[in-house]
Amino acid sequence: MRYMNTRKKMVIEGRKVLLPFYLLLFLPLTALAQVTVSTTNGKVSGIDQEGTMAFLGIPYAKVERFMPPQPVEKWQGVRACDHWGPMTMQQTNRPMTEEQMSENCCVLNVWTTDLKAKKPVMFWLHGGGFDSGTSEWDPGMCLAKKDVVVVSINHRLNILGFLDLSTCDKKYKYSGNVGMLDAVQALEWVRDNIANFGGDPNNVTIFGESGGGGKVGTLLCMPKARGLFHKAIIMSGTILNVNTKAMTEELGEVVLKELGIDKKNVDKIKNVPYKDLYAAGQRAMAASIGTRRPGTPMMWGFGPTPDGEVLIKQPFQPDFCDFNDDVPIMIGTTFNELQRVRYGQPLTLEQARTELQRTFGDETDAYISAFCEAYPENSLGQLPADLLSIDWLFRPKTIITADAIGGKRKADTYVYMFTVGESDDRGYKGSAHGSELKYCFDVLNNQLSQKYKGLGGSPKYWADTMSDIWAKFAHDGNPNTNGTSIWVAWQPYTKENGELMEIGGLQPTMHHNHDRKLEEIIDRHCFKQLDEFRKNHQ
């Protein structure tokens, strides 16, 4: 799943320092030499970041290539956790130091405002699919001011996190899922240590966007993670992982073949340089199970695989494992997601209809009619552009999953759609995939607020509102805030009520099954590749 690459480029390619571009807005950083916190591995010190105590790059696991994570060795003295730790190895367009990117990447970050409190913990899993990314993208200092403790992690991804070598040697039994076992190890660290940072280990919310949302869904299906978290938020994460054990076992064997390594000598793979290993993995996919295309409505290859032990089932197909039925879930999407938006271009309704016919054929008129029913006051009144710009990937499967779990579990389900639009010097961009993160993490600044003025409620209002909702859900599993952020009651979702909170416009608005007919049409026409896969793998 590589649908966060645009954000990766923004952070990596143009970067001359380790900090994400918008975090520079929050400098200077001040060392907290006088504040130390004890962990099970030793003492750590952090930095002051926007009035919060930030502890960056704390090691939570020791890793050996393709093996499950192990506890970190204890250290003496105080470890200065004052800068980002390394991201996992991944494809980049420039050389990076081992401090910036390393196989020894299992580090986490903590933001808190009160070491003696007992606040809810929000445990963030970054986007980038199961292929790339870093916790640097989404700093948690502003969200931590919402009476929560924020934790984010780096962990093994791509071929390092998900190469299935289980057919070669029993010691590699778990190699196909070690990337997610890293996340479990980080949650165990939270259980054992977060109380010393002012967090409540018995009130942990896992949340993530894009691939991070997929990771949240995966943790909901991992028995070893049971009890380590208590609430879950899935943001734009419902592209389906279709890996099967047979697929990943085949892929693992072809990787060895590409490297010229016999199964009996599988240990030699530990010495292959990462660049060569990654390239062999891409060749192996092409030669066996096939490579993924951008925009594909499913992912496979180097990602989690059900094995009956570490991972019981793939999430979103359509639900999660029932052993987490008591975990409240909030799930949602953005209005445009990864769709190539057409705003600001000369476009008539007939031109839009002609383009739509390539996808929807004889249901094109039904699609247009269903869109107009769902969005009678569509964004900026740009009907032709909206018809081509609305999300065709995430929302259909989000409804299917919400239908499967809403009102059918012990805990409640809440569904949202983020529609806050943005524009730049080139015009209106819509509500793109990942555009909600600066609102969720409340990292907007005055310049940005002025830039986006007039697109509905002010960006600052929506940053306050969205971060309030997310923090409130972390407190008690109910997103209804005590203040004025939500002006109408947000009821739990069921298939019958289709309850959806729209985060956009002038204020939050409730909808009820407003786009079900539209999304059923989209599902029929935009997931034919998925339908074909399922037909061939029954």
MIMAR-738606 format. One record per residue (C-alpha): z, x, y. Coordinates in steps of 0.05 Angstrom, whole numbers, padded with zeros to 5 digits, always signed. Layout:
// residues N
ZXY/...
END
This chain:
// residues 538
+00000+00000+00000/-00025+00037+00061/-00025-00015+00115/+00021+00020+00164/-00025+00080+00176/-00039+00061+00249/+00035+00069+00264/+00038+00133+00225/-00017+00163+00268/+00019+00142+00331/+00081+00180+00309/+00052+00240+00273/-00015+00259+00301/+00004+00257+00374/+00073+00286+00366/+00096+00353+00392/+00169+00342+00376/+00206+00306+00320/+00224+00244+00361/+00181+00180+00361/+00146+00170+00426/+00189+00112+00450/+00254+00146+00431/+00239+00196+00486/+00256+00139+00533/+00329+00143+00511/+00341+00217+00523/+00383+00256+00539/+00422+00262+00474/+00493+00288+00479/+00530+00323+00422/+00593+00289+00398/+00629+00353+00380/+00697+00321+00383/+00679+00263+00336/+00675+00277+00262/+00670+00228+00203/+00690+00243+00132/+00641+00227+00075/+00647+00237+00001/+00607+00302+00009/+00641+00330+00071/+00650+00319+00145/+00594+00303+00194/+00586+00302+00269/+00534+00265+00309/+00505+00253+00378/+00512+00202+00433/+00450+00159+00436/+00447+00104+00489/+00522+00094+00484/+00524+00093+00408/+00547+00145+00359/+00486+00169+00320/+00490+00211+00257/+00420+00234+00239/+00395+00267+00175/+00456+00258+00130/+00437+00279+00059/+00451+00224+00009/+00417+00251-00054/+00393+00315-00085/+00325+00309-00119/+00284+00346-00170/+00210+00329-00174/+00198+00265-00216/+00272+00259-00235/+00323+00206-00214/+00365+00225-00152/+00430+00261-00162/+00493+00266-00119/+00493+00315-00062/+00536+00378-00070/+00597+00379-00025/+00597+00423+00036/+00651+00459+00074/+00667+00450+00148/+00631+00399+00192/+00556+00387+00183/+00520+00375+00249/+00478+00312+00240/+00444+00316+00307/+00370+00312+00291/+00322+00274+00245/+00318+00298+00174/+00252+00311+00139/+00205+00255+00120/+00177+00255+00050/+00113+00293+00034/+00052+00253+00055/-00018+00261+00083/-00018+00287+00155/-00071+00314+00201/-00033+00377+00222/+00014+00428+00190/+00087+00409+00190/+00149+00451+00178/+00196+00440+00120/+00247+00413+00169/+00198+00359+00189/+00169+00342+00120/+00196+00361+00052/+00205+00340-00020/+00279+00346-00005/+00275+00284+00039/+00333+00240+00017/+00369+00234+00083/+00396+00175+00122/+00417+00158+00193/+00476+00117+00218/+00486+00084+00286/+00554+00054+00304/+00597+00038+00364/+00666+00035+00333/+00689+00078+00276/+00751+00035+00264/+00715-00032+00260/+00691-00070+00199/+00622-00092+00221/+00563-00118+00181/+00515-00064+00158/+00439-00069+00169/+00403-00023+00120/+00331-00009+00143/+00272+00008+00099/+00213+00034+00139/+00141+00012+00132/+00082+00052+00108/+00076+00019+00041/+00099+00061-00016/+00054+00117+00009/+00077+00143+00077/+00126+00134+00134/+00192+00157+00163/+00257+00127+00189/+00241+00161+00256/+00195+00103+00273/+00252+00054+00284/+00315+00083+00316/+00376+00037+00310/+00419+00053+00371/+00403-00011+00410/+00409-00057+00350/+00477-00025+00335/+00501-00054+00401/+00494-00123+00371/+00560-00114+00334/+00530-00084+00271/+00524-00015+00240/+00452+00006+00228/+00431+00052+00171/+00360+00077+00158/+00333+00122+00103/+00278+00170+00082/+00261+00171+00008/+00206+00194-00039/+00139+00158-00034/+00068+00162-00061/+00057+00206-00122/+00125+00239-00115/+00162+00173-00118/+00120+00135-00168/+00082+00180-00218/+00095+00150-00287/+00100+00207-00337/+00141+00168-00388/+00089+00175-00443/+00096+00251-00441/+00171+00264-00449/+00231+00218-00452/+00265+00257-00396/+00211+00227-00350/+00229+00156-00370/+00244+00136-00299/+00193+00179-00261/+00150+00119-00244/+00206+00087-00203/+00246+00145-00174/+00225+00128-00103/+00262+00062-00108/+00320+00094-00145/+00328+00137-00082/+00339+00073-00043/+00391+00050-00093/+00426+00117-00086/+00427+00108-00010/+00458+00039-00019/+00511+00071-00064/+00524+00121-00008/+00534+00063+00040/+00583+00030-00009/+00624+00094-00014/+00621+00118+00058/+00603+00066+00110/+00674+00042+00121/+00688+00109+00155/+00632+00093+00205/+00660+00024+00222/+00617-00014+00172/+00636-00065+00119/+00609-00044+00050/+00618-00115+00026/+00571-00143+00080/+00505-00105+00075/+00437-00133+00096/+00375-00098+00071/+00315-00108+00116/+00245-00078+00123/+00176-00091+00150/+00108-00083+00117/+00118-00035+00059/+00191-00038+00077/+00190-00113+00065/+00159-00098-00003/+00217-00051-00017/+00267-00105+00001/+00233-00152-00049/+00233-00097-00101/+00308-00085-00092/+00319-00159-00104/+00290-00147-00174/+00330-00084-00191/+00394-00094-00232/+00423-00028-00209/+00420-00051-00137/+00458-00115-00153/+00521-00121-00111/+00502-00064-00064/+00473-00113-00013/+00489-00184+00005/+00432-00209+00049/+00357-00193+00055/+00304-00197+00110/+00231-00189+00090/+00184-00178+00149/+00108-00180+00136/+00119-00154+00065/+00085-00202+00017/+00023-00163-00003/+00030-00165-00079/+00044-00104-00122/+00004-00115-00187/+00025-00052-00223/+00039-00061-00297/+00070-00009-00343/+00004-00001-00379/-00032+00014-00314/+00017+00066-00289/+00023+00100-00357/-00053+00106-00358/-00053+00133-00287/+00000+00185-00304/-00040+00212-00362/-00103+00216-00321/-00066+00255-00267/-00047+00307-00319/-00120+00309-00342/-00144+00320-00270/-00095+00378-00264/-00114+00408-00332/-00043+00400-00358/-00031+00381-00431/+00022+00327-00444/+00061+00377-00486/+00065+00422-00424/+00080+00366-00375/+00135+00408-00340/+00080+00450-00309/+00067+00393-00260/+00131+00410-00224/+00099+00474-00198/+00034+00442-00172/+00030+00446-00096/+00038+00378-00064/-00031+00379-00032/-00064+00391-00100/-00019+00340-00133/-00035+00285-00082/-00110+00299-00087/-00107+00296-00163/-00072+00229-00157/-00127+00201-00115/-00180+00226-00163/-00141+00198-00222/-00139+00129-00190/-00214+00129-00179/-00225+00151-00252/-00177+00100-00283/-00147+00039-00250/-00188+00044-00186/-00172+00060-00113/-00149+00010-00062/-00190-00010-00002/-00159-00021+00067/-00142-00094+00075/-00138-00107+00000/-00092-00167-00012/-00054-00130-00066/-00030-00059-00081/-00028-00017-00144/-00024+00055-00165/+00033+00097-00138/+00085+00043-00128/+00142+00010-00166/+00128-00014-00237/+00168-00064-00280/+00197-00027-00339/+00249-00078-00363/+00306-00034-00340/+00299-00005-00269/+00253-00060-00245/+00253-00127-00281/+00193-00159-00247/+00148-00151-00187/+00172-00190-00126/+00133-00246-00092/+00102-00270-00157/+00124-00318-00134/+00199-00306-00130/+00254-00256-00146/+00303-00243-00203/+00355-00298-00210/+00413-00248-00212/+00406-00245-00136/+00404-00320-00126/+00467-00316-00082/+00433-00270-00031/+00409-00307+00032/+00338-00289+00050/+00300-00291+00116/+00225-00280+00109/+00167-00283+00158/+00103-00257+00188/+00067-00245+00254/+00011-00289+00279/-00045-00238+00274/-00018-00184+00227/-00074-00137+00205/-00132-00181+00225/-00183-00150+00272/-00171-00192+00334/-00230-00219+00375/-00194-00235+00440/-00230-00219+00504/-00299-00219+00471/-00354-00269+00489/-00351-00317+00430/-00372-00390+00423/-00346-00438+00371/-00414-00438+00336/-00414-00362+00333/-00344-00364+00303/-00366-00417+00253/-00424-00373+00230/-00376-00315+00218/-00325-00359+00183/-00377-00384+00134/-00381-00315+00103/-00309-00324+00080/-00298-00399+00075/-00367-00424+00056/-00370-00499+00050/-00297-00505+00071/-00310-00475+00140/-00306-00541+00176/-00243-00558+00138/-00213-00490+00159/-00229-00504+00232/-00200-00574+00228/-00137-00549+00194/-00128-00494+00246/-00133-00544+00302/-00081-00588+00268/-00034-00529+00258/-00043-00500+00328/-00063-00555+00377/-00042-00509+00434/-00068-00445+00404/-00053-00378+00436/-00082-00373+00506/-00127-00431+00488/-00178-00384+00458/-00199-00426+00398/-00261-00387+00375/-00224-00321+00378/-00162-00349+00345/-00202-00376+00287/-00224-00305+00270/-00160-00269+00291/-00105-00306+00254/-00072-00271+00195/-00107-00281+00128/-00063-00236+00085/+00012-00246+00092/+00026-00318+00112/-00007-00352+00051/+00035-00313+00001/+00097-00320+00045/+00092-00396+00039/+00083-00391-00036/+00146-00347-00042/+00186-00391+00006/+00166-00453-00035/+00190-00419-00098/+00259-00399-00071/+00274-00448-00015/+00327-00499-00036/+00324-00474-00108/+00374-00417-00105/+00449-00414-00091/+00435-00382-00023/+00393-00407+00034/+00323-00385+00055/+00299-00382+00127/+00226-00373+00148/+00199-00349+00215/+00134-00332+00249/+00130-00281+00306/+00078-00301+00358/+00098-00261+00420/+00032-00234+00446/+00019-00167+00478/-00036-00138+00520/-00056-00071+00546/-00108-00044+00594/-00163-00068+00547/-00137-00140+00544/-00099-00186+00498/-00081-00158+00430/-00044-00216+00398/+00017-00209+00353/-00003-00151+00309/+00027-00123+00245/+00090-00086+00265/+00089-00109+00338/+00155-00146+00328/+00194-00083+00311/+00209-00062+00382/+00237-00132+00392/+00278-00132+00329/+00307-00064+00346/+00313-00083+00419/+00281-00019+00445/+00240-00050+00501/+00245-00018+00569/+00236-00045+00640/+00165-00018+00647/+00144-00053+00583/+00177-00118+00605/+00138-00117+00670/+00073-00100+00635/+00076-00160+00588/+00102-00210+00640/+00068-00278+00637/+00052-00282+00563/+00105-00336+00550/+00178-00318+00550/+00192-00249+00578/+00191-00191+00528/+00264-00175+00547/+00283-00247+00530/+00248-00242+00462/+00279-00174+00448/+00348-00202+00462/+00334-00265+00422/+00303-00231+00361/+00356-00177+00355/+00410-00231+00364/+00380-00271+00307/+00374-00211+00261/+00446-00189+00276/+00474-00259+00268/+00440-00266+00200/+00472-00199+00180/+00540-00227+00198/+00540-00290+00155/+00471-00305+00127/+00458-00358+00180/+00409-00339+00236/+00433-00393+00284/+00465-00356+00342/+00527-00378+00378/+00496-00369+00447/+00432-00396+00477/+00382-00353+00440/+00364-00411+00394/+00362-00477+00430/+00350-00520+00368/+00383-00518+00300/+00346-00476+00248/+00352-00509+00180/+00344-00474+00113/+00273-00477+00085/+00250-00523+00029/+00179-00538+00007/+00189-00609+00031/+00212-00593+00102/+00170-00530+00112/+00221-00508+00165/+00195-00450+00207/+00223-00418+00269/+00168-00395+00316/+00191-00334+00354/+00144-00338+00413/+00121-00380+00472/+00173-00397+00524/+00230-00407+00474/+00241-00412+00398/+00206-00473+00370/+00214-00508+00303/+00155-00528+00260/+00152-00566+00194/+00096-00551+00146/+00051-00545+00206/+00000-00498+00174/+00006-00514+00100/-00064-00543+00095/-00094-00484+00133/-00059-00432+00090/-00080-00467+00025/-00153-00459+00047/-00141-00386+00066/-00107-00373-00001/-00166-00402-00039/-00218-00358-00004/-00183-00293+00016/-00150-00275-00050/-00208-00277-00098/-00198-00204-00117/-00126-00220-00136/-00148-00281-00176/-00199-00238-00213/-00146-00185-00228/-00098-00237-00257/-00154-00267-00298/-00170-00199-00329/-00098-00180-00342/-00069-00243-00373/
END
